[in-house]
Amino acid sequence: MDNHPWLPNLSHVNRMLEEIGVKKIEDLFQDIPEDVILKRKLRVGYDRPLSEHEIRYRLGQIAEKNLKLKYPPFLGAGAYPHSVPSVIKFILSRSEFYTAYTPYQPEVNQGLLQALFEYQSLMAELLEMDVVNSSHYDWGGSLAEAVLMGYRINGRKKVLIPESINPLHEQVLRTWISGREMEIVKVPIGNDGTLDLNFLSKVSPDQISSIYVQEPNFYGVLETEVEYVADWARKNGIISIIGVSPISLGLIKPPGELGFDIAVGDGQELGIPLNFGGPYNGVLATRMDMKLVRQMPGRIVGMTQDQNGKRGFTLILQTREQFARREKATSNITTNEALVALANAVYLSLLGKHGIRELASEIYRRSHYALKRLEDEEIGKRKWESDFFEEFTFVFRTDYSEIYRGLLARGIHGGFRLNEREALICVTEVHSKEAIETLVQTAKEVS
């Protein structure tokens, strides 16, 4: 076989084929239909290896094609622009954390175990929940795991989710529960954008495994009756699950105070920059009820003492398939987001309880200011009168696609398009008054 500039090991292929008794490499792919096999060389690369300098120069040329934005994007819908303190990257870049893989053995790597313990403790305090595990991939994954927890606890196969759920989270959930033949039933939203809880009187509670609400919901609306949902679920033996924006908890009641069994969310808002969709950190927490704790997927780090009385950290719950027989495991997702969880812990430590309240208040004020300015300029109007946090649904007077393209051409990334005239506009602490005014005036200009 010929040598290839990017695959130097090809020089050994003939020896490997000879060792396994195969004459030519094509014989390894004989199951592939002949009509789909590419008969020419791949049109990739530059037909020769590039030097480090040439690669860096070429990457710079490609990067120059990226659109330069004047301000952080006004795009939310599950991934939010926030200010990330420089110290977070500094701490994460330390080799003790950056190169250490997530611990598999109960006592290995005391430093990383302590960091995860601190993450669990800080997140538990923020959520006012008793038990937090050492993270998942993202919000959607945590939600799916929570729903499967409910199924394992009561064996029922119907799940209530809000019509105002993040659609990406819904897709993940449907994928995960498809093998269990579970059924999803959607709770509609009313004219104010909040859940129509009258719907609960129309379902048979004895068939419901769990009920999920999102606060604020996908459209940014703050639900007003979530405590009723938790109480209704408790009375009917249903597992109650709430998905929360962590920063919003600086202003609104946390899941523990609301009485929910399980809380899920995403740590992206807590010190993680936007990065093409990841990596993020799925949060999963429960109240202290062993029927819930024993069904938690993943791992929990606990603090203990060694035989000499010295403080130490160890894994106290290990229900993943590495630690249990495959059919006994609560989850077959085999790793977590330890480095991102560490970033969350550093971020929460920096802000403290007063800082996160101030941050949430600032986001609340700026997002409401942006809505007021858009309405003042008669560009459109809000869809719902209900209160909101961080993002709001705005109905434009004209086609939003045209407005979006006009904004983008002027270096402004607008909100998330919902339909022809509606968009979800996200405003956080990184959007200055100047940025908001520029958004408003430019949207008015291109409308």
C-alpha positions in Angstrom: 0.0 0.0 0.0 1.2 3.5 -0.8 2.3 5.9 1.9 0.0 8.7 2.8 1.2 12.1 4.1 -1.2 12.1 7.0 -1.3 8.4 7.8 2.3 7.3 8.3 1.4 3.9 9.7 0.2 2.8 6.3 3.7 1.5 5.6 2.9 -1.3 8.1 -0.5 -2.2 6.6 0.8 -5.0 4.3 2.6 -6.7 7.2 -0.6 -6.5 9.3 -2.7 -7.9 6.4 -0.2 -10.8 6.0 -0.4 -11.5 9.7 -4.2 -11.9 9.7 -4.3 -13.8 6.4 -5.8 -11.1 4.2 -4.4 -10.4 0.7 -5.6 -6.8 0.3 -7.2 -4.2 2.5 -10.4 -4.0 0.3 -11.2 -7.6 1.5 -11.9 -6.1 5.0 -14.7 -4.0 3.5 -16.3 -6.6 1.2 -19.7 -6.1 3.0 -19.9 -2.6 1.7 -22.0 -2.4 -1.5 -19.9 -1.8 -4.6 -22.0 1.2 -5.8 -21.3 3.3 -2.7 -17.5 2.8 -2.6 -15.6 5.9 -3.6 -13.4 5.1 -6.6 -11.2 8.2 -6.5 -8.8 9.9 -4.1 -10.3 12.1 -1.4 -10.2 15.7 -2.3 -8.8 16.8 1.0 -5.6 18.5 2.2 -2.8 19.9 0.0 -1.3 16.6 -1.4 1.7 17.1 1.0 2.3 17.5 4.7 2.3 21.1 5.9 4.8 22.6 8.3 3.7 23.9 11.7 4.1 27.5 10.4 2.0 26.7 7.2 -0.7 25.1 9.3 -0.9 28.0 11.7 -1.0 30.5 8.8 -3.7 28.5 7.0 -5.8 28.3 10.1 -5.5 32.0 10.5 -6.8 32.5 7.0 -9.8 30.3 7.7 -10.5 32.1 11.0 -10.6 35.4 9.2 -13.7 34.3 7.3 -15.6 34.2 10.6 -18.1 36.9 11.1 -17.0 39.5 13.6 -19.7 40.5 16.1 -19.9 43.9 17.7 -21.4 42.5 20.9 -22.1 39.1 22.5 -25.0 37.3 20.8 -28.5 37.9 21.9 -29.1 34.2 21.4 -30.1 32.0 24.3 -32.4 29.0 23.9 -30.3 26.9 26.2 -26.8 28.3 25.7 -26.2 31.7 27.3 -23.5 34.3 27.0 -22.0 35.3 30.4 -18.9 36.9 31.7 -16.3 34.2 32.7 -13.8 35.4 35.3 -10.2 34.8 34.2 -9.3 32.9 37.3 -11.5 30.0 36.2 -9.4 29.3 33.2 -6.3 29.6 35.3 -7.4 27.1 37.8 -8.7 24.7 35.2 -5.5 24.9 33.3 -3.4 23.6 36.3 -2.0 20.2 35.3 -3.3 18.7 38.6 -6.9 19.2 37.2 -6.5 19.5 33.5 -4.7 16.2 32.9 -6.4 14.1 35.6 -9.2 11.9 34.4 -12.3 11.4 36.4 -11.6 9.0 39.3 -12.7 5.4 39.0 -11.2 4.0 42.2 -12.8 5.2 45.4 -9.7 6.8 47.0 -7.6 7.8 44.0 -6.6 11.4 43.4 -7.7 13.1 46.6 -7.4 16.6 45.1 -9.9 15.9 42.3 -12.3 14.1 44.7 -12.2 17.1 47.0 -12.9 19.4 44.1 -16.0 17.3 43.1 -17.1 17.3 46.7 -17.0 21.1 46.8 -18.9 21.2 43.5 -21.6 18.9 45.0 -21.8 21.0 48.2 -22.0 24.4 46.5 -24.6 23.1 44.0 -26.6 21.6 46.8 -26.7 24.9 48.6 -27.7 26.8 45.5 -30.5 24.3 44.8 -31.4 23.8 48.4 -31.4 20.1 47.7 -29.7 17.4 49.8 -27.8 15.2 47.4 -26.0 16.2 44.2 -24.1 13.8 42.0 -20.8 14.5 40.3 -22.4 15.8 37.0 -23.7 14.6 33.7 -23.1 15.7 30.1 -25.8 18.3 29.9 -29.4 19.3 30.9 -31.1 17.0 28.5 -29.1 14.0 29.7 -29.9 14.9 33.4 -33.6 15.2 32.6 -33.6 11.8 30.8 -31.8 10.2 33.8 -34.3 11.8 36.2 -37.3 10.4 34.2 -35.7 7.0 34.2 -35.3 7.2 38.0 -39.0 7.8 38.3 -39.8 4.8 36.1 -37.5 2.6 38.2 -39.2 3.8 41.4 -42.8 3.3 40.5 -42.9 1.4 37.3 -45.4 3.6 35.6 -45.0 4.5 31.9 -46.5 7.9 31.3 -44.4 11.1 31.8 -45.9 14.6 31.9 -43.7 17.3 30.4 -44.6 21.0 29.6 -45.4 22.2 26.2 -42.9 25.0 27.0 -40.0 22.5 27.4 -36.7 23.2 25.6 -37.2 21.2 22.3 -33.7 19.9 22.4 -34.2 18.5 25.9 -37.4 16.8 24.7 -35.5 15.2 21.8 -32.9 13.7 24.2 -35.7 12.5 26.5 -37.6 10.8 23.8 -34.5 9.0 22.6 -33.5 7.8 26.0 -37.0 6.4 27.0 -37.9 4.9 23.7 -36.5 1.5 24.7 -38.8 1.5 27.8 -41.9 2.0 25.6 -42.8 5.0 27.8 -45.3 7.6 26.7 -44.9 11.4 26.9 -47.9 13.5 27.6 -47.6 17.3 27.2 -49.2 19.8 29.6 -50.4 22.8 27.5 -49.6 26.4 28.3 -52.2 29.1 28.8 -52.7 32.5 27.3 -50.1 33.9 29.7 -47.3 31.5 28.7 -47.5 29.5 32.0 -48.7 26.0 32.4 -52.4 25.3 32.2 -52.6 23.2 35.4 -56.3 22.5 34.9 -55.0 19.8 32.5 -53.9 17.8 35.6 -57.5 17.1 36.5 -57.9 15.4 33.1 -55.2 12.7 33.6 -55.2 9.5 35.6 -52.5 10.0 38.3 -52.0 6.3 38.8 -50.6 6.0 35.3 -48.1 8.9 35.7 -44.5 8.1 36.6 -43.1 11.6 36.8 -44.0 15.2 36.0 -41.4 17.7 34.7 -41.6 21.5 34.7 -39.0 24.0 33.5 -38.4 27.2 35.5 -38.1 29.6 33.7 -39.6 27.8 30.8 -38.1 27.7 27.3 -39.7 31.0 26.4 -38.2 32.7 29.4 -41.5 32.9 31.3 -41.4 32.4 35.0 -44.0 29.8 36.1 -46.2 30.9 39.0 -47.7 27.6 40.3 -44.8 25.2 40.4 -45.4 24.5 44.2 -48.8 23.3 43.2 -47.2 20.8 40.8 -44.9 19.4 43.5 -47.8 19.1 45.9 -50.0 17.4 43.3 -47.2 14.9 42.5 -46.5 14.1 46.1 -50.2 13.4 46.8 -50.4 11.0 43.9 -47.1 9.1 44.3 -45.6 10.8 41.3 -41.9 11.8 41.0 -41.7 15.6 40.6 -38.8 17.0 38.5 -37.9 20.6 37.9 -35.4 22.0 35.5 -33.9 25.3 36.5 -31.6 28.0 35.3 -28.9 28.1 38.1 -28.4 31.9 38.0 -32.1 32.6 38.2 -32.0 31.0 41.7 -30.5 34.3 42.9 -34.0 35.7 42.6 -36.5 32.9 42.7 -37.3 30.1 45.1 -34.9 27.1 44.7 -36.2 23.5 44.0 -35.8 22.3 47.5 -37.9 25.1 49.0 -40.5 24.4 46.3 -40.7 20.7 47.4 -39.5 18.9 44.3 -38.1 15.4 44.4 -35.4 16.0 41.7 -33.8 19.1 40.2 -31.9 19.1 36.9 -30.2 21.9 34.9 -27.0 22.9 33.2 -23.9 24.4 34.7 -23.1 26.2 31.4 -24.2 29.5 32.9 -21.7 29.1 35.8 -18.4 29.9 34.2 -18.5 28.1 30.9 -18.1 30.2 27.7 -20.1 29.5 24.5 -18.2 26.9 22.5 -20.2 25.4 19.7 -22.5 23.6 22.0 -20.2 22.2 24.7 -18.8 20.7 26.8 -21.4 21.6 29.4 -22.3 20.1 32.7 -25.6 18.3 33.5 -26.8 18.9 37.1 -28.9 16.3 38.9 -29.9 16.7 42.6 -32.5 15.0 44.9 -33.9 15.5 48.3 -32.7 13.1 51.0 -34.9 10.1 50.4 -33.1 6.8 49.9 -35.5 5.6 47.3 -34.3 8.6 45.2 -30.7 8.5 46.2 -30.3 4.8 45.5 -31.6 5.4 42.0 -29.3 8.3 41.2 -27.0 7.6 38.2 -23.3 8.4 38.3 -21.2 8.9 41.4 -21.3 10.8 44.6 -18.2 11.9 46.5 -18.3 11.9 50.3 -16.0 13.2 53.0 -14.6 10.7 55.5 -11.7 9.9 57.8 -8.9 7.4 57.3 -7.7 5.0 60.0 -5.5 7.7 61.4 -8.3 10.2 61.8 -7.1 12.3 58.8 -9.8 13.8 56.6 -10.2 12.2 53.2 -12.6 11.9 50.3 -14.0 8.8 48.6 -16.7 7.7 46.2 -19.7 6.7 48.4 -22.2 5.9 45.6 -21.1 4.1 42.4 -24.1 2.9 40.4 -22.6 3.2 36.9 -22.0 0.1 34.8 -18.3 0.1 35.7 -19.2 -0.4 39.3 -22.2 -2.7 39.1 -23.4 -5.6 37.0 -24.6 -4.3 33.7 -28.3 -5.0 34.3 -28.0 -3.6 37.8 -26.5 -0.2 36.9 -28.7 2.9 37.0 -27.0 4.3 33.9 -24.6 3.2 31.2 -23.3 6.7 30.5 -19.8 6.0 31.6 -18.2 9.3 32.4 -19.0 12.9 33.6 -17.9 16.5 33.2 -15.5 16.8 36.1 -13.5 19.7 34.7 -16.6 21.7 33.9 -18.0 20.9 37.3 -14.8 22.3 38.8 -15.4 25.5 36.8 -18.9 25.7 38.3 -17.5 25.3 41.8 -14.9 28.1 41.2 -17.6 30.4 39.7 -20.0 29.9 42.6 -17.1 30.4 45.1 -16.2 33.7 43.5 -19.7 35.0 43.5 -21.0 33.8 46.8 -24.7 34.0 47.8 -24.7 37.8 47.6 -22.9 37.9 44.2 -25.3 35.5 42.5 -28.2 37.6 43.8 -26.7 40.8 42.4 -25.9 39.0 39.1 -29.4 37.7 38.7 -30.9 41.1 39.5 -28.7 42.8 36.9 -29.7 40.2 34.3 -33.4 40.8 35.2 -33.1 44.5 34.9 -31.2 44.5 31.6 -33.5 42.0 29.9 -36.6 44.0 30.9 -34.9 47.2 29.7 -34.3 45.6 26.3 -38.0 44.6 26.0 -39.1 48.1 27.0 -36.9 49.7 24.4 -38.0 47.3 21.6 -41.6 48.2 22.4 -40.9 51.9 22.8 -39.6 52.0 19.2 -42.7 50.1 18.1 -40.7 47.3 16.5 -43.2 44.8 17.9 -44.5 43.6 21.3 -43.9 40.9 23.9 -46.0 37.7 23.4 -46.9 37.2 27.0 -47.5 39.6 29.9 -46.1 37.1 32.4 -42.8 38.0 34.1 -39.6 36.5 32.7 -35.9 36.0 33.4 -33.0 36.5 31.0 -34.9 36.0 27.8 -38.4 36.8 26.4 -40.5 36.0 23.4 -40.9 39.0 21.1 -43.4 39.3 18.2 -42.0 41.5 15.4 -44.2 43.6 13.1 -42.5 42.1 10.1 -40.8 38.9 9.1 -38.1 38.2 11.6 -35.9 36.3 9.2 -35.3 39.5 7.3 -34.6 41.4 10.5 -32.2 38.6 11.6 -30.2 38.8 8.4 -30.1 42.5 8.5 -28.8 42.4 12.1 -26.2 39.8 11.2 -25.0 41.8 8.2 -24.3 44.6 10.7 -22.4 42.5 13.2 -25.2 41.8 15.6 -26.4 38.2 16.3 -30.1 38.5 17.0 -32.4 36.2 19.0 -33.5 32.6 18.3 -36.1 32.4 15.6 -39.3 30.6 16.7 -41.5 31.2 13.7 -42.0 33.8 10.9 -42.5 36.7 13.3 -41.4 35.5 16.7 -38.0 35.3 18.3 -36.5 34.5 21.7 -34.3 37.4 22.7 -31.6 36.7 25.4 -30.1 39.6 27.4 -27.5 39.0 30.2 -24.9 41.0 32.2 -22.6 41.0 29.1 -25.0 43.1 27.1 -24.3 46.8 27.8 -26.8 49.6 27.4 -24.9 50.5 24.3 -25.3 47.0 22.9 -29.0 47.0 23.7 -29.6 50.4 22.1 -27.7 49.3 19.0 -29.8 46.1 18.8 -33.0 48.2 19.0 -32.0 50.9 16.5 -30.6 48.4 14.0 -33.7 46.2 14.3 -35.8 49.3 13.7 -33.7 50.2 10.7 -33.9 46.8 9.0 -37.6 46.2 9.9 
